Amino acid sequence: MSSRAAAPSPARRSREPSGTALYLLAGTIISAIFVLPLLWEVLRSVEAPGTIVEPASLKSFTDLSFHNYTKLLRGDHILHNVVNSLIVATATAALTAVVATLAGYGFGRFQFRGSGLAFALVLLAFLVPFQAVLTPLFLELHDFGLLNSLVGLALFYTAFNLPFGTYLMRNTFLQIPNEITDAAKVDGASVLMTLTRVLRPLVIPGIATTILYAFLFSWTEFLGALTFTTQDSVYTLPVALANVESSDTYGSIDFGVLVAGAVIAMIPCVIIYVALQRYYVRGLVSGAVKG
């Protein structure tokens, strides 16, 4: 018997390049669908303010400048507002990930009386939009002295991101075989040690998805930040952009400044998504397979 593997047939060799070409073509088209609108927004942000609201033409792209960015950054607090948004979004993402992981660990790996009812109450929070309870939330934050506070805003965002995070992390833990936990218990690992040293590497996709979802929610949220903050020094970026978009003429909007602000707001979202995207799909799938 010859030790040499049989060579693939000519028909099979001809099909392989065509399949690769179709795969690359489909990937390029799908990528363009998502990337081109972002590039288009960046390009429009360096146009003259008067041409942004007009239909695009080759002539409108002959006079490009950073005038919109210069005008936006001349504002008194805009960079400070960007830092505020980063602080709130980062704190929300970290706190949501920690609490949701602990809650998901409890619901997913332990059976206790009333666990089904408790988890159902967590899911019930999905049905309550925070806009419906905005007034009680305002009064509660006022009583705790957390109005005009980045801490209060981060706690508010965390509370409304926890239901999704808990649901996702519970289902992520349910995907892990019980034999792994049993083996850790036999080796003498405590409950907390099992979570931090044994299960943590296996649930990274779920944690990354929770972080991404919480960060994007708190980074782009407007109504809550507008309601619970009334001082320029604690405004987040969405609220600050609503204040600086007005042009010199009363009642009109400076779309150049608005588009430039949207591009600045887009940068952290793109960075964190690219950094976590390899975990994102796996995390969503693990949260959807088993309920």
N, C-alpha and C positions, 0 to 999 in steps of 0.2 A: 504494500500500500504506500502510495506516495505521501510524504509528510507535508507536502505543499498544499495549502488550501486552494480550493477551486476558485478560479478567477471569476468575477461577476460577468454576467453576459453583457454584450454590447447594448441590448435594449435597456437593461437596468442602469448601466452607466449613463445612458442618454437621458433617462428619467430623473436621475439625481440632480444634475445641474438645473433642470427646468423647475424642479420642486424648490430648490434653494432660491432661484430667481423669483418665483411667485411669493415665497415667504418674505424675502427682502422687500419686494414691491408692496405687499400688503402692510408690512411693518412701517415702511416709509410713508404710505398714505395715512395710516392711523396716527403716526407721530405728527405729521403735518397738520392734521385736524386739530390737534391739541396745542401745538407749538406756534403755528402761524397767527392765531388771535393774540397771543402774548407778544410776539414780535411786532404785530400791527399796532398794538397799544403803545409799545415803546417808541415806535417810529412816529406815531401821531403826537406823542408827548413832546417831541422836539420841533414841532411845527409852530408857526406863528399863531397866537391865540385866535386871530380872526378867521383863519383858514380851517381850524379844527371842526367847526360846525358846518362847513361847506362840504359838498361831495368831493371825494378824493380825486386828485388828478396829478399828472406828472409835474405840472407847474407848482402845485402846492408843496412839493418836496424839494424844490430848488433853494428855498431859504430856510434852512434848518439851524436852530440854535438851542441853547440851554436856558433861554429866557424864562420859561415856565418854572424850571427848577430853581433858578436864582430868585424869582419872585416868591416862590413857596418857602424857600429856606431863609428868606429875609424876615419871616414871621418871628415874633418874639419867643414862642414856645414850641415850635413845630418839632425840633429835634428832641426837646424834653418830652413832648407827647409821644414820640416814637419810643423813647426809653420807657415811658410809662406802660405802653402797650406790650413791650417786650417783658417787663417785669410781671405784669398781670398774666400774660399768656404763658410764660415759663412757670410761674408759681401754680397756675391752674393745671397745667399739664402734669407737673410733678406731683402735686397733691392728689389729683384724680387718679394717676397711675398707681400711687401707693395704696390709697384707700380701696380702689376698685380691685386691685390685686389681692388684698387681704380679704375683701368681701367675696370675690370670686373663688378664692381658695376655700373659704368656709362653706359656701354653697355647693361647690363642686366636689369636694373631697370628704365632707363629713355629713352624716345623717343625724338630724336632731329633730325633736318634736316641734312642729310648726315651721319647719324649713320651707315647705312648699308655699304656705301662706305668706311668710316673710318675703320670699322671692317674688310672689305675685304682687305684693305691695310695692316692691321696688319697680317692677314692670309697669305698675299702674301710674307711676310718675311720668311715663312716656306720654300719657294721654292728657297731661296738664301742661299747657304752654305757660311759660313764665309771665307772658303778657296778661294772663288771666288773674294772676295773684300779685301784680306789680305793686298795688297799694299796700297790702299787708307786708310785703317784703320791704317796702320803703319805711314803714313804721317800725318794723323789727330792726332794721339796720340803724335807724335813728335811735332807738332805745339802747342799742349796744354801742352807740357812738362810732359807727362804722361808715357813716355817710362821708363823702369826699375823702375816701380812704382806698388806697390800692389793695390793702388787705381785705377790706369788705367786698370789693369788686371781685377779687380772686375767689373768696369763699362763695360768693353768689354764683359765679360761673362753675365752680367745682360741684356745687349742689345739683346743678342741672345737667352736668355731664356724667355724674355718677351712675344713673340708671343704665345708660348705654355701656359704660365701662364695666359695671358689675355684670351685666348680661354677657358681654363679650368675654370677660375673664372667666366667668363660671363655665361657659361652654369650652373655653380653651383648656381649662383644667380637666374637663370631662373627657377630652381626647387622649389624655395620658393614661396608659394602662395602670391598673391598681398594683400590679406586681412590682413596679418601680417604688411606689410608696411603701409597700410591704417589705421590700428588701432594705430600704433605708431604716425602717422601724426595727428590723432584726439586727441591723448594725449598730443600734443604739442612738440613732439620730432623733432629736426632739422634733416637735411639730414645726417650730420656727426654723430649725436647721434644715429640715427636709425641704421647706419652701425656698430658703435662700441659697442652699448649696446643691440640692438635687433637682428640684423642679424649675428653678429660675431660668436656666438655659433653655428649657423646653417651652417656656411660655413667653419668650422674648418677642415673637411676632405679635401676640395679643397685647403685650405691654406697649410695643411700638405703635400699634394701631390706636390704642387708647390715648397715647400721648399726642399723636397726630390729630386725632379728632378733637380733643380738648383744646389743643393749641389753636387750630384753625377757627374753632367756634369763638373762643375768647378774643382772638386777634381781630376778627371781623365784626363782632357784635356791636351794635350801635344803641339800641333803645335802652338797655339796662345801664350802659355807661352814661348815657345822656340823663337818665333819671336819677342815678345815685351820685353823680358828681356835678358840682355847680361852680367849680373854680378852675381857672385856666391851668393852674399848676398840676392838677391831677387828671386832666382830660386825657383820654386815650386818643390814638390817631384817628379813628373814624369820626369822633366828635370834633376833633380839631379841624379835620378837613371840611366838615360841614360849616365851620365858622369862617374859614379863610377862602372858601370858593366864591364868595360874593365879590363882584368887581366894583369899580368906582360908581357905576350907574346903579341907582337903587332898584332892587328887584331883579337884577340880571345876574347871571352866573358866569364866572370866569372858568370856562371849560378847560383852558390850558393848564391852570393851576390844579384843577380837579383831576385831570388825566395824569399829570405829573405826580400828584399825591397817590393816585391809584397804583402807579408803577412802583413807587417807594414801598407802598403797603404790600405789593406783590412779592417783593424780594425775599423776606423771611419765609413766606409760605412755600415758595419754590425751593429754597434751600433745605427746609426741614422735610419737605416731601421727597426730594432727591436723596437725602440722607437716610430716610426710613422706608423708601419705596420697596426695597427687596423684602422687607418684613410685612408690608401693608397688605398685600394680596393674601399671603398665608394667614395673617391675623383675621382678616374678614372671613376667609373660608372656614377657619376653625371656629369662628363664632356663629356660623350659619349651618354647620353640618348637624349639630346635635343640640336640641333645646330642652 
